[in-house]
Amino acid sequence: MKKVILAILCPFFIYAQDDLFSEIDTDSTGTFVETSAFKSMKIVNLESTKLAAKGDFYFIVAHRFGSVKNGIDTFFGLDDANTQIKMLYGVNDWLTIHASRSGFQKSYEGAIKYRLKAQEVDGFPVTIVGFNSVVVNSELDKDLLPKLKFENRLNYTTQLLVSRKFSESLSLELAPTYFHENYVVNDDQENSQFAIGVGGRYKISKRVALTMDYAAHMNRASNSLARNPMSVGVDIETGGHVFQLHFTNAQAMNETGYLGNAFGDWSKGDVFFGFNLVRVF
């Protein structure tokens, strides 16, 4: 069935399907497996355990505006948007490949996402998905960093995404994460870094769900100005279409960006609003 997705905020998706919430799938062995715990590729910042269907091609234009803290001076952040253009392809039902370009650090990203195990009805209790990405930071200036080599531009992320769909209303996810930045501005920051991500989705009515994700950085330098990324959002579903809106303290949208470079401060109202425009072919 043809699916059209429209997104307005890191992820603001529309899915043209008969029923997003009550289907049950079967795997190749005939085992009943739960439908995806999440209805979009990301919860907010954190990758979800959802993958593209085989043969589906996604074109995504995502925006994350500047901080709302500056008020009308920057039109509540609209003057300082960060943009990401992303393409995803479902190689098969268990493997999705990504490619994107972000305004943050003028970065290019390639990624793969693969299902290791699906949650089963009256069987295996969780869905387990792996995620790996490589980011190229093209913003680094060789005139300012004369010893700069190409490998200094590279950043890597490895995540294990573990989700459970507890009911039609509640889905939760845990995401132990390792990421490595070959170049860090702060000399006290280790290149290899660790984080624990958590996220969830809760339906508060037939058509509305709340989303939230958070990542605790495990070895951030004590003098770092970055903070743990925290995001909250709302999904609005109408007749099989899902709209997702959110606020976050991380303006970057790729993994090493939001995990290591979230500089907004919720306690000071220093947060960002954004949206995605997504089309699936």
Helices and strands as residue ranges (DSSP letters): E 24-26, E 32-34, E 57-67, G 68-74, G 78-80, E 82-92, E 95-102, G 104-106, E 107-117, E 127-137, G 150-153, E 154-165, E 170-181, E 192-203, E 208-217, E 230-238, E 241-248, H 255-260, G 266-268, E 272-280
